């Protein structure tokens, strides 16, 4: 039997779940997640503006923006800071690091979006969001989620690799092995019918 405390705890989206829709203020105006249906989305949260680790992440996201565009993937950042604070931080990054941040940054002051996505971890902070990533596909389904401690910055190369792996899986009905990179061998599932087996023999798969 569930305890009241457990029942009151909101569940976070899991892999395979539909990503909870939301509408929120951002540095690019009012943003609604479902408006991006048809594109992949990387929704990522950070603890606070003007902090060293978060700044390095935003610089790297900006540098890799073209890689995400080629994957038809929209970056969306989120924290509990205000829109003016976001804008001031973005300008500071652009001026000091020579990059352009052209993706929206959500101002989740009331933590409504953060709580929908399980981004408030009371053991760390009652108000600030943890460092997390949700990869959402073009149908609005959560395909991957990654949480990081406050002291550890994200590996942007790995996020790009995960999206490429998921898109390869969707396009070819295959799996990708450990340390897979685009162009590497993939894992093909065993045929389920005689017809599938005959098609496999005619294909280029090893």
VENLIN-V872955 format. One record per backbone hydrogen bond with DSSP energy under -0.5 kcal/mol. NH is the residue of the N-H (numbers start at 0). CO is the residue of the C=O. Records with the same first field share a line. If there is no record, write none. Layout:
BEGIN
NH->CO, CO
END
This chain:
BEGIN
6->2
7->3
8->4, 5
9->7
15->141
16->13
18->139
23->30
25->28
26->104
27->28
28->25
30->23
32->21
34->31
35->32
36->33
37->137
38->35
39->71
40->135
41->73
42->40, 133
43->41, 75
44->131
45->77
50->47
54->50
55->51
56->52
57->53
58->54
59->55
60->56
61->57
62->58
63->59
64->61
66->63
67->63
68->64
69->65
70->66
71->68
72->67
73->39
74->72
75->41
76->103
77->43
78->105
85->81
86->82
87->83
88->84
89->85
90->86
91->87
92->88
93->89
94->90
95->91
96->92
97->93
101->99
103->74
105->76
106->24
107->78, 105
108->106
110->107
114->110
115->111
116->112
117->114
118->113
120->118
121->119
123->120
124->120
129->118
130->147
131->44, 129
132->145
133->42
134->143
135->40, 133
136->140
139->136
141->16
142->134
143->134
145->132
147->130
151->148
152->150
155->153
158->154
159->155
160->156
161->157
162->158
163->159
164->160
165->161
166->162
167->163
168->164
169->165
170->166
171->167
172->168
173->168
174->186
179->176
183->180
186->174
187->185
188->172
196->192
197->193
198->194
199->195
200->196
201->197
202->198, 199
END
